[in-house]
Amino acid sequence: MSKFMERVIFHIDMDAFFASVEQSDNPDLKGRAVIVGGMSGRGVVSAASYEARKQMVHSAMPVFQAKQRCPDGVFVPVRMARYKEVSRNIMEILAGYSPVIEQASIDEAYMDMSGTSRLLGPPWKVGEMIKDSIMSKCSITCSIGIAPNRFLAKIASDMEKPNGLKMILPGDVPGFIAKLPLEKVPGVGEKNLKILRHLGAYKLGDIRGINEQLLLDCVGKFGERLEKLALGRDNTAIVPTKRVKSVSSEATLPEDTKDREILIKYLLTQSEIVGRRLRSKGIKGMTISLKLKWADFKCVTRRVTLNRPVCSSKMIYEHGIRLFDSINMDKRVRLIGISVSNINILDPDMHLTDQLGLFDKTGSEHDIWEVAEETMDSIQERFGRKSISKGGLL
């Protein structure tokens, strides 16, 4: 088994993660249809237990619709801090098996297990050990896919959910790909699926029978990746540290509204959240984006790229207001959100408070507010979020 495969990639995916954590923390919920999401009638489902999924409840579904489909379901609010805590515990468990771990989201990760067979044993056995460790320490299940590359590992982890373990050996790859439905391939959306079916491709293996230039003409550069996947090739590396691309916050309103005062108060709260997250990660961003979703579910976005990166909540808010005022508010708003992207990582040895004194008038307004808000962050971290706040949020 030491020659199992030159490259051994694991994909670990937690089963109905948010709902599983709720069932683990409250044994009375085990075996019941648990639905995690916004508690208002306008909220959406964040996660559904497998018992709820049997009643056709799924994530991103409006809560009111979930209640119609699953009247006996147990609806619980999102506890993101708790889910992050469990996620950190899971990643610590995985770190005991490999130093090469890429956390893809709060509830999934890739691991490069190449060359570990002599130390830990065959991949299948290691997969069972990981599952047992997570169950023992976190009381929740996961599904694991093992394959020669990350593309196939991700597909494998989804094949025997929940609590599954699926391994694709190198010799099985050609036959597996020949039968793999195109809709299971990441990146093949409805639009591309229709085009590929028009070309006579229904399985990933069918791609090999399509003229290369024709494929590129029809689906663009994605055709090149499809060709490689159809041959079972995916050399995408497992990257232990993943750079943050953006930080955002958005909210669905209790009622659709055109009231500017209500909307900008949400914008202020979201700017506070985004700024605090940026500062906690030691990053800044140059592009600020505003997102509105109208009552008819259509979206509009506005963005501005600054001449210098910022992490100040006040600056984010002020630019957000300008973007907000540039939009013709002729419809009621259902959702509002703000984000910062085009991220720059700060020098870890240069703390914001080392750059400028709070009342040093030689610095720019950006600098002064960043220092002031970092001081507020420290106070809130020590004494709680309500210990100090901007007047506009009172």
C-alpha positions in Angstrom: 0.0 0.0 0.0 3.0 2.3 0.2 2.7 2.5 -3.6 -1.0 3.3 -3.3 -0.6 6.5 -5.4 2.1 9.1 -6.0 -0.2 11.8 -4.7 -2.7 11.3 -2.0 -5.3 14.0 -1.4 -8.0 14.0 1.3 -11.1 16.1 1.2 -12.8 16.3 4.6 -16.4 17.7 4.6 -18.5 18.0 7.7 -22.0 16.6 7.5 -24.7 19.3 7.8 -22.2 21.1 10.0 -24.2 23.9 11.7 -27.2 21.5 12.3 -24.8 18.8 13.5 -23.2 21.1 16.1 -26.7 22.0 17.4 -27.6 18.4 17.7 -24.3 17.6 19.4 -24.7 20.5 21.9 -28.3 19.6 22.6 -28.9 15.8 22.7 -32.7 16.4 22.6 -32.3 17.5 19.0 -30.7 14.2 17.8 -32.8 12.4 15.3 -35.0 15.5 14.8 -35.4 17.8 11.8 -33.1 20.7 12.8 -33.1 23.9 10.7 -30.5 26.6 11.4 -31.2 30.1 10.1 -32.7 33.5 10.5 -35.5 33.4 13.0 -37.7 36.1 11.3 -40.1 35.2 8.5 -37.7 36.8 6.1 -34.7 34.9 7.1 -33.0 32.1 5.1 -31.9 28.6 6.0 -28.2 28.4 6.8 -28.2 24.6 7.3 -30.6 21.7 7.6 -30.0 18.3 9.3 -30.4 15.2 7.1 -33.8 14.6 8.8 -34.9 18.0 7.5 -33.4 17.4 4.1 -35.7 14.4 3.7 -38.6 16.9 3.8 -36.9 18.9 1.0 -35.5 21.6 3.2 -32.1 22.9 2.1 -29.8 25.8 2.7 -30.6 29.3 1.1 -34.3 28.4 1.3 -36.5 31.1 2.8 -37.4 30.2 6.4 -41.1 30.6 5.8 -40.9 28.0 3.0 -38.9 25.6 5.2 -41.7 25.9 7.9 -44.3 25.0 5.2 -42.3 21.9 4.2 -41.3 20.9 7.6 -43.9 22.1 10.2 -42.5 19.8 12.9 -38.9 21.0 12.4 -36.9 22.6 15.2 -35.8 26.1 14.1 -32.7 27.5 15.9 -30.7 30.7 15.4 -27.3 30.8 13.8 -24.5 30.7 16.4 -21.5 31.5 14.3 -19.1 31.9 17.2 -19.8 28.4 18.3 -19.4 26.9 14.8 -16.1 28.7 14.4 -14.9 27.3 17.7 -15.8 23.7 16.6 -14.2 24.4 13.2 -10.9 25.4 14.9 -11.0 22.2 17.0 -11.5 20.1 13.8 -8.6 21.9 12.1 -6.4 21.1 15.1 -7.3 17.5 14.8 -6.4 17.4 11.1 -3.1 19.1 11.9 -2.1 16.0 13.8 -2.1 14.0 10.6 -0.6 16.4 8.1 1.1 19.8 8.1 -0.3 20.5 4.6 -3.9 21.5 5.2 -5.9 24.0 3.2 -9.1 25.1 5.0 -11.6 25.7 2.1 -14.4 26.9 4.3 -15.6 26.7 7.9 -16.6 23.1 7.4 -14.3 21.6 4.8 -10.6 21.2 4.2 -8.1 19.5 1.9 -5.1 17.6 3.1 -2.0 16.4 1.2 -1.2 13.0 2.6 1.4 12.0 0.1 4.2 10.0 1.5 2.6 9.4 4.9 1.7 5.8 4.5 4.8 4.4 6.3 4.2 6.6 9.3 0.4 6.5 9.6 -0.6 3.5 7.5 -2.7 3.2 4.3 -5.0 6.1 3.4 -8.2 4.2 4.1 -7.1 3.5 7.6 -6.0 7.1 8.1 -9.4 8.3 6.9 -11.1 6.1 9.5 -8.8 7.4 12.2 -9.6 11.0 11.3 -13.4 10.3 11.3 -13.0 8.6 14.7 -11.0 11.5 16.2 -13.6 14.1 15.0 -16.4 12.0 16.4 -14.6 11.4 19.7 -13.6 15.0 20.3 -16.4 17.0 18.6 -19.3 14.5 18.5 -20.1 15.1 14.9 -19.6 13.1 11.7 -17.8 14.0 8.5 -17.4 12.5 5.0 -13.9 12.0 3.5 -12.9 11.6 -0.1 -9.5 10.2 -1.0 -8.1 10.4 -4.5 -4.9 11.2 -6.5 -6.0 14.9 -6.8 -8.2 17.5 -5.1 -10.8 17.5 -7.9 -11.6 13.8 -7.5 -11.2 13.9 -3.7 -14.0 16.6 -3.4 -16.3 14.6 -5.6 -15.6 11.4 -3.7 -16.4 13.0 -0.3 -19.9 13.8 -1.6 -20.6 10.3 -2.9 -21.5 8.5 0.4 -22.8 11.3 2.6 -23.4 11.4 5.5 -20.6 9.8 7.5 -19.0 8.3 4.4 -15.5 7.3 3.3 -14.8 7.0 -0.5 -11.5 6.2 -2.1 -10.7 6.4 -5.8 -7.5 4.5 -6.7 -5.4 5.6 -9.7 -6.4 2.6 -11.7 -10.1 3.4 -11.2 -9.8 7.0 -12.4 -10.5 6.4 -16.2 -13.6 4.3 -15.5 -14.8 6.7 -12.8 -14.5 9.8 -15.1 -16.2 8.0 -18.0 -19.3 7.6 -15.8 -19.2 10.9 -13.9 -22.2 13.2 -14.8 -21.1 16.6 -15.9 -23.4 18.3 -13.4 -21.2 16.9 -10.7 -18.1 18.7 -12.0 -17.3 21.9 -10.1 -17.6 24.9 -12.4 -20.1 23.3 -14.8 -23.2 25.5 -14.2 -26.5 25.4 -15.9 -25.3 27.5 -18.8 -22.3 25.4 -19.6 -24.3 22.2 -19.0 -26.7 23.1 -21.7 -23.9 23.9 -24.2 -22.0 20.7 -23.4 -25.2 18.6 -23.8 -25.8 20.3 -27.1 -22.3 19.1 -28.1 -23.2 15.5 -27.1 -21.5 15.4 -23.7 -23.4 14.1 -20.7 -20.5 12.5 -18.8 -17.1 14.0 -18.1 -15.5 11.3 -20.2 -17.5 12.5 -23.2 -15.4 15.6 -23.3 -12.6 13.6 -24.8 -14.7 13.1 -27.9 -15.2 16.8 -28.6 -12.9 18.8 -30.9 -10.6 20.9 -28.8 -11.1 24.1 -30.8 -14.9 23.6 -30.8 -14.9 23.1 -27.0 -12.9 26.4 -26.5 -15.2 28.3 -28.9 -18.3 27.1 -27.0 -17.2 27.4 -23.3 -14.1 29.6 -23.5 -11.0 29.0 -21.4 -12.9 26.7 -19.0 -12.7 24.2 -21.9 -9.0 23.8 -21.2 -9.7 22.7 -17.6 -12.5 20.4 -18.7 -10.1 18.6 -21.1 -7.6 18.1 -18.3 -10.3 16.9 -15.9 -11.6 14.5 -18.5 -8.1 12.9 -18.5 -8.1 12.8 -14.7 -5.5 15.5 -14.4 -5.6 18.2 -11.7 -2.3 19.4 -10.4 -3.8 22.1 -8.2 -1.7 22.3 -5.1 -3.0 22.2 -1.5 -2.0 25.6 -0.1 -1.8 25.8 3.7 -2.4 29.5 3.9 -5.2 31.1 1.9 -5.2 34.9 1.3 -8.3 36.7 2.3 -9.8 38.2 -0.9 -12.6 40.3 0.7 -14.4 41.0 4.0 -18.1 41.7 3.9 -21.3 42.0 6.0 -24.9 42.1 4.8 -28.3 41.8 6.3 -31.8 41.0 5.1 -34.1 43.6 6.6 -37.2 42.7 8.8 -39.3 44.6 6.3 -38.7 46.1 2.8 -38.0 49.8 3.1 -37.0 53.0 1.3 -36.3 54.8 4.6 -32.8 56.3 4.3 -32.4 56.6 8.1 -33.0 52.9 8.6 -30.8 51.9 5.7 -27.8 54.0 6.7 -28.0 52.7 10.3 -27.6 49.2 8.9 -24.8 50.5 6.8 -23.1 51.9 9.9 -23.4 48.6 11.7 -22.0 46.7 8.8 -19.1 49.1 8.3 -18.2 48.6 12.0 -18.2 44.8 11.5 -16.2 44.9 8.3 -13.6 47.3 9.8 -13.2 45.3 13.0 -12.7 42.1 10.9 -10.1 43.8 8.8 -8.2 45.1 11.8 -8.3 41.8 13.6 -6.8 40.1 10.5 -4.1 42.8 10.1 -5.3 43.7 6.5 -6.6 46.7 4.6 -8.5 47.0 1.4 -8.7 49.5 -1.4 -12.1 48.7 -3.0 -15.3 49.4 -1.2 -18.5 47.9 -2.6 -22.2 48.5 -1.7 -24.8 45.9 -2.4 -28.6 46.4 -2.4 -31.3 43.8 -3.1 -34.6 45.2 -4.1 -38.0 43.8 -2.9 -38.2 42.1 -6.3 -34.9 40.3 -5.5 -33.0 42.1 -8.2 -29.6 43.3 -7.1 -27.6 46.5 -7.7 -24.0 47.1 -6.7 -21.8 50.2 -6.6 -18.0 50.2 -5.9 -15.2 52.7 -5.6 -11.4 52.0 -5.5 -9.5 54.4 -3.3 -5.9 55.6 -3.8 -4.8 54.0 -0.5 -5.9 50.9 1.5 -8.1 51.4 4.6 -9.4 49.4 7.6 -11.2 52.3 9.3 -14.9 51.6 9.9 -15.6 55.3 9.6 -13.9 55.6 6.2 -15.7 52.5 5.0 -19.0 53.9 6.2 -18.4 57.4 4.6 -17.6 55.9 1.2 -20.5 53.5 1.6 -22.8 56.5 2.1 -21.5 58.1 -1.0 -22.2 54.9 -3.0 -25.7 54.7 -1.4 -26.6 58.2 -2.4 -25.5 57.6 -6.0 -28.3 55.0 -6.4 -31.8 56.0 -7.4 -33.9 54.7 -4.5 -37.1 54.2 -6.4 -37.7 50.8 -5.0 -38.0 49.3 -1.5 -34.8 47.5 -0.3 -34.8 43.9 1.0 -31.1 43.5 1.7 -28.1 45.8 2.2 -24.5 45.0 2.6 -21.0 46.4 2.3 -17.6 44.8 1.5 -14.0 45.7 1.2 -11.8 43.9 -1.3 -8.5 44.5 -3.2 -6.8 43.4 0.1 -3.3 44.4 1.2 -1.6 42.5 4.1 0.0 44.8 6.7 3.6 44.4 7.9 3.1 42.2 11.0 5.8 44.0 12.9 4.0 47.4 12.4 1.0 47.7 14.7 -1.4 50.5 13.9 -0.8 52.1 17.3 3.0 52.2 16.5 2.4 54.4 13.5 0.8 57.4 15.1 -0.3 58.9 18.4 -4.1 59.2 18.8 -4.0 63.0 18.8 -1.1 63.5 16.5 -2.4 66.1 14.0 0.4 65.4 11.5 -1.3 62.2 10.3 -4.2 61.9 7.9 -7.7 61.4 9.0 -7.5 57.8 7.9 -4.5 57.2 10.2 -6.2 58.9 13.2 -9.4 57.0 12.9 -7.6 53.7 12.4 -5.7 54.2 15.6 -8.8 55.3 17.5 -10.8 52.3 16.2 -8.1 49.9 17.1 -8.1 51.3 20.6 -11.9 50.8 20.7 -11.3 47.2 19.5 -9.0 46.6 22.4 -11.5 48.0 24.9 -14.4 45.9 23.5 -12.2 42.8 23.5 -11.5 43.3 27.2 -14.8 44.6 28.5 -17.3 43.4 25.9 -18.9 44.8 22.7 -21.3 47.1 24.6 -18.5 48.8 26.6 -17.9 51.4 23.9 -19.7 52.2 20.7 -20.2 55.0 18.2 -23.1 57.3 19.0 -24.9 56.5 15.7 -25.4 52.9 17.0 -26.9 53.8 20.3 
